Amino acid sequence: QVQLVESGGGLVQAGGSLRLSCAASGRTLSSYHMGWFRQAPGKEREFVAAISWSGGKVYAESVKGRFIISRDNAKNTVSLQMNSLKPEDTAVYYCAAQVRSTYYYADRVDKYHYWGQGTQVTVSS
């Protein structure tokens, strides 16, 4: 089992940047595909970005070209660099881990096995 803790959220003006980090403990992240999701008030949790165990990256259309996901297996961390932030990016951001198996579902909330507690990102206009 792996425990995930997000950090780096905060308040930023539109056009600004934030870098979220997800620190893992309990197991090495190299055994997992990793994803970032977000949930705004009154909305369902949605996919943001994912990185496979081998480094393949997938992004939601809404963040493509602005966000960058990366992983450092040696440090057991996953990061999300968020640039050109917009007010509609305001949400609680969650880090999640998906156990490696035959199939990889990058953008499916229900296919991730472990979740962090979330970190708030607020973008002011």
Backbone as numpy.savetxt, mean C-alpha at the origin, in Angstrom:
# Nx Ny Nz CAx CAy CAz Cx Cy Cz
2.83 -16.35 10.43 1.99 -15.17 10.43 2.87 -13.93 10.43
2.42 -12.89 9.76 3.19 -11.66 9.67 2.36 -10.51 10.23
3.03 -9.62 10.95 2.40 -8.41 11.47 2.89 -7.22 10.66
1.97 -6.34 10.30 2.28 -5.19 9.45 1.93 -3.90 10.17
2.84 -2.92 10.08 2.61 -1.62 10.71 2.94 -0.53 9.69
1.94 0.29 9.38 2.13 1.39 8.46 2.56 2.66 9.20
3.27 3.51 8.47 3.65 4.82 8.99 3.83 5.78 7.83
3.91 7.06 8.16 4.20 8.06 7.14 3.01 8.87 6.67
1.82 8.56 7.17 0.66 9.35 6.77 0.70 10.74 7.39
-0.21 11.57 6.93 -0.27 12.92 7.47 -1.11 13.83 6.60
-0.97 15.12 6.86 -1.70 16.15 6.12 -0.75 16.83 5.15
-1.18 16.95 3.91 -0.35 17.56 2.88 -1.25 18.35 1.93
-0.70 19.38 1.34 -1.46 20.17 0.38 -1.48 19.47 -0.98
-2.50 19.78 -1.75 -2.59 19.22 -3.09 -1.32 19.55 -3.88
-0.84 18.55 -4.60 0.40 18.69 -5.34 1.63 18.24 -4.58
1.47 18.01 -3.30 2.58 17.60 -2.47 2.83 16.10 -2.53
3.77 15.66 -1.69 4.19 14.25 -1.69 4.21 13.71 -0.27
4.01 12.40 -0.18 4.17 11.67 1.07 4.76 10.31 0.73
5.47 9.76 1.70 6.01 8.41 1.53 5.50 7.55 2.67
4.74 6.54 2.34 4.24 5.60 3.33 5.19 4.40 3.42
5.34 3.91 4.63 6.15 2.72 4.85 5.34 1.66 5.58
5.67 0.42 5.30 5.02 -0.71 5.95 6.13 -1.62 6.46
6.20 -1.76 7.77 7.22 -2.60 8.38 6.60 -3.92 8.81
7.27 -4.99 8.50 6.76 -6.31 8.80 7.58 -6.98 9.89
6.92 -7.80 10.67 7.60 -8.60 11.68 6.92 -9.97 11.73
7.65 -10.93 12.23 7.10 -12.27 12.37 7.51 -13.21 11.26
7.53 -12.71 10.03 7.93 -13.51 8.89 8.65 -12.60 7.90
9.46 -13.19 7.05 10.12 -12.40 6.03 9.15 -12.08 4.90
9.19 -10.85 4.42 8.28 -10.41 3.37 8.54 -11.07 2.03
9.68 -11.68 1.87 9.99 -12.32 0.59 9.02 -13.47 0.29
8.27 -13.91 1.31 7.30 -14.99 1.11 5.94 -14.48 0.66
5.81 -13.16 0.51 4.50 -12.58 0.25 4.51 -11.62 -0.93
3.37 -11.57 -1.59 3.07 -10.45 -2.46 2.52 -9.35 -1.55
2.81 -8.10 -1.86 2.43 -6.99 -1.00 1.57 -5.99 -1.75
0.62 -5.42 -1.03 -0.26 -4.45 -1.66 -0.56 -3.27 -0.75
-0.96 -2.18 -1.37 -1.48 -1.01 -0.68 -2.92 -0.80 -1.13
-3.77 -0.57 -0.17 -5.17 -0.29 -0.41 -5.54 0.98 0.35
-6.68 1.55 0.02 -7.14 2.73 0.75 -8.65 2.70 0.90
-9.10 3.39 1.92 -10.53 3.46 2.17 -10.90 4.86 2.63
-11.73 5.52 1.86 -12.23 6.83 2.21 -13.55 6.68 2.97
-13.93 7.68 3.75 -15.17 7.59 4.53 -16.37 7.29 3.64
-17.15 6.29 4.02 -18.35 5.94 3.29 -18.11 5.16 2.01
-16.87 4.80 1.76 -16.56 4.06 0.53 -15.93 2.71 0.86
-15.93 1.83 -0.13 -15.32 0.53 0.05 -13.80 0.65 -0.06
-13.13 -0.29 0.53 -11.68 -0.34 0.42 -11.31 -0.63 -1.03
-10.33 0.13 -1.55 -9.97 -0.03 -2.95 -8.48 -0.25 -3.12
-8.16 -0.90 -4.21 -6.78 -1.20 -4.55 -6.04 0.06 -4.97
-4.78 0.17 -4.55 -3.92 1.28 -4.95 -2.73 0.77 -5.77
-1.97 -0.14 -5.19 -0.77 -0.65 -5.87 -0.37 -1.96 -5.23
0.35 -2.78 -6.01 0.84 -4.06 -5.50 2.19 -4.37 -6.11
2.96 -5.15 -5.37 4.25 -5.61 -5.87 4.38 -7.08 -5.52
4.67 -7.88 -6.52 4.76 -9.32 -6.31 6.06 -9.67 -5.58
6.17 -10.92 -5.19 7.36 -11.35 -4.48 8.61 -11.16 -5.34
8.43 -11.24 -6.67 9.55 -11.10 -7.59 9.76 -9.66 -8.07
8.92 -8.73 -7.61 9.13 -7.33 -7.94 8.21 -6.76 -9.01
7.31 -7.54 -9.55 6.37 -7.04 -10.53 5.38 -6.07 -9.90
5.11 -4.95 -10.56 4.28 -3.89 -9.98 2.99 -3.70 -10.77
1.94 -3.42 -10.03 0.62 -3.15 -10.61 0.06 -1.93 -9.91
-0.57 -1.05 -10.68 -1.14 0.17 -10.12 -2.59 0.35 -10.54
-3.36 0.96 -9.67 -4.69 1.40 -10.06 -4.54 2.54 -11.06
-5.49 2.64 -11.97 -5.43 3.68 -12.99 -5.39 5.08 -12.36
-6.07 5.24 -11.25 -6.17 6.55 -10.62 -4.85 7.05 -10.04
-3.88 6.16 -9.84 -2.61 6.58 -9.25 -1.43 6.35 -10.17
-1.67 5.75 -11.31 -0.59 5.42 -12.24 0.12 6.70 -12.67
1.45 6.66 -12.60 2.24 7.83 -12.97 2.49 8.78 -11.81
1.78 8.58 -10.70 1.96 9.46 -9.53 2.52 8.69 -8.33
2.14 7.45 -8.17 2.57 6.64 -7.03 3.58 5.60 -7.48
4.50 5.28 -6.57 5.50 4.25 -6.84 5.58 3.30 -5.64
5.38 2.02 -5.91 5.51 1.02 -4.85 6.88 0.36 -4.95
7.46 0.05 -3.80 8.76 -0.61 -3.79 8.83 -1.50 -2.56
9.78 -2.42 -2.60 9.97 -3.29 -1.47 11.45 -3.49 -1.21
11.80 -3.69 0.05 13.16 -3.99 0.46 13.08 -5.23 1.34
13.30 -6.36 0.74 13.16 -7.62 1.50 14.20 -7.73 2.61
15.35 -7.14 2.41 16.39 -7.19 3.43 15.97 -6.44 4.69
15.23 -5.34 4.49 14.76 -4.55 5.62 13.34 -4.93 6.02
12.74 -5.85 5.27 11.38 -6.29 5.55 10.38 -5.14 5.52
10.51 -4.30 4.50 9.62 -3.15 4.38 9.08 -3.02 2.96
7.93 -2.39 2.88 7.33 -2.01 1.61 6.98 -0.53 1.70
7.19 0.19 0.63 6.94 1.63 0.65 6.02 2.04 -0.49
5.37 3.17 -0.28 4.53 3.75 -1.32 4.87 5.24 -1.39
5.56 5.63 -2.44 5.87 7.03 -2.69 4.71 7.66 -3.43
4.11 8.67 -2.84 2.93 9.30 -3.42 3.27 10.73 -3.80
3.21 11.02 -5.08 3.51 12.34 -5.61 2.28 12.97 -6.24
2.33 14.26 -6.44 1.22 14.98 -7.07 -0.12 14.61 -6.44
-0.14 14.67 -5.14 -1.34 14.23 -4.42 -2.52 15.14 -4.70
-3.69 14.51 -4.71 -4.95 15.20 -4.98 -5.89 15.03 -3.78
-6.82 15.94 -3.61 -7.78 15.78 -2.50 -8.49 14.43 -2.53
-8.73 13.89 -3.71 -9.41 12.60 -3.80 -8.54 11.42 -3.37
-7.28 11.68 -3.08 -6.41 10.64 -2.52 -6.58 10.52 -1.00
-7.35 11.40 -0.42 -7.58 11.36 1.03 -8.28 10.07 1.43
-7.66 9.35 2.35 -8.18 8.05 2.79 -7.28 7.49 3.88
-7.73 6.41 4.47 -6.85 5.60 5.31 -6.18 4.59 4.39
-4.86 4.53 4.46 -4.09 3.64 3.60 -3.65 2.42 4.40
-3.85 1.26 3.78 -3.54 -0.01 4.43 -2.49 -0.78 3.63
-1.59 -1.39 4.35 -0.63 -2.32 3.78 -1.18 -3.72 3.98
-0.96 -4.60 2.99 -1.49 -5.94 3.08 -0.52 -6.95 2.47
-0.60 -8.17 2.95 0.28 -9.24 2.47 -0.55 -10.42 1.98
-0.14 -10.94 0.83 -0.80 -12.09 0.23 0.20 -13.23 0.16
-0.17 -14.35 0.73 0.72 -15.51 0.72 0.95 -15.98 -0.72
2.18 -16.28 -1.03 2.50 -16.78 -2.37 1.82 -18.12 -2.60
1.19 -18.26 -3.75 0.54 -19.52 -4.11 0.51 -19.62 -5.63
-0.29 -20.52 -6.15 -0.34 -20.74 -7.59 -0.80 -19.48 -8.34
-1.76 -18.79 -7.79 -2.31 -17.60 -8.42 -2.02 -16.35 -7.59
-1.88 -15.26 -8.29 -1.58 -13.98 -7.65 -2.68 -13.00 -8.03
-3.38 -12.51 -7.03 -4.48 -11.57 -7.26 -4.05 -10.20 -6.74
-3.49 -9.40 -7.57 -2.87 -8.16 -7.12 -3.88 -7.18 -6.54
-5.06 -7.09 -7.16 -5.98 -6.01 -6.81 -7.22 -6.47 -6.04
-7.20 -7.67 -5.54 -8.37 -8.22 -4.85 -8.22 -8.10 -3.34
-9.08 -7.31 -2.74 -9.04 -7.13 -1.29 -9.16 -8.47 -0.56
-10.03 -9.32 -1.06 -10.33 -10.57 -0.37 -9.25 -11.62 -0.51
-8.22 -11.36 -1.33 -7.16 -12.35 -1.51 -5.93 -12.06 -0.65
-5.98 -10.98 0.11 -4.87 -10.66 0.99 -5.14 -11.20 2.39
-4.11 -11.77 2.99 -4.30 -12.51 4.21 -4.01 -11.71 5.47
-3.13 -10.75 5.37 -2.73 -9.98 6.55 -2.79 -8.50 6.23
-3.23 -7.73 7.23 -3.45 -6.30 7.06 -2.83 -5.52 8.22
-2.35 -4.33 7.91 -1.94 -3.41 8.94 -3.14 -2.64 9.47
-2.88 -1.75 10.41 -3.97 -1.00 11.05 -4.35 0.25 10.28
-3.55 0.63 9.32 -3.84 1.78 8.47 -3.19 3.06 8.96
-2.97 3.97 8.02 -2.45 5.29 8.32 -3.23 6.32 7.52
-3.58 7.42 8.18 -4.43 8.43 7.54 -3.61 9.34 6.64
-4.11 9.54 5.44 -3.55 10.51 4.51 -4.65 11.52 4.18
-4.37 12.79 4.42 -5.32 13.85 4.13 -4.67 14.86 3.21
-5.32 15.10 2.08 -4.80 16.05 1.10 -5.75 17.24 1.03
-5.25 18.40 1.37 -6.09 19.60 1.37 -5.99 20.32 0.02
-7.08 20.96 -0.35 -7.11 21.66 -1.64 -6.65 23.09 -1.51
